[in-house]
Amino acid sequence: MTVQISRALIDQMIAHAASEPTREVCGLLLGAGHAVAEVQACANVAAEPATSFEIDPAALIAAHKSARAGGLAVVGCYHSHPNGSLALSPRDVASAYEGQIWALIADGRVAAWVMEDGVI
Ligand SMILES: [Zn+2]
């Protein structure tokens, strides 16, 4: 499975992560299928943002409403690991949705996965 995303959008996620180096930052990937057309930074509302993330539910609902109204689909999400690990945590894997792109930023690098048949 190939994820399509432009260098400019990758740089946008890296800049977001760099802006808050001690917290996990997060956001939504918008587009179609596995092609990302836009990244949308969202607030991390997790209780412990240094080691976990939870996308602001209001932003998530707004994005899905926009998609239903003909806007870009929510095709995945991104978050950062301030500890520099470019590997999904067990919690990340447990939270993944089938077919959704998971992009991870750590130390200025980005990796992306797509869960298929329950495997990510
Ligand atoms: Zn994570």
Boltz pocket constraint, residues with backbone or C-beta under 6 A from the ligand:
constraints:
  - pocket:
      binder: B
      contacts: [[A, 51], [A, 79], [A, 80], [A, 81], [A, 87], [A, 88], [A, 89], [A, 92]]
      max_distance: 6.0
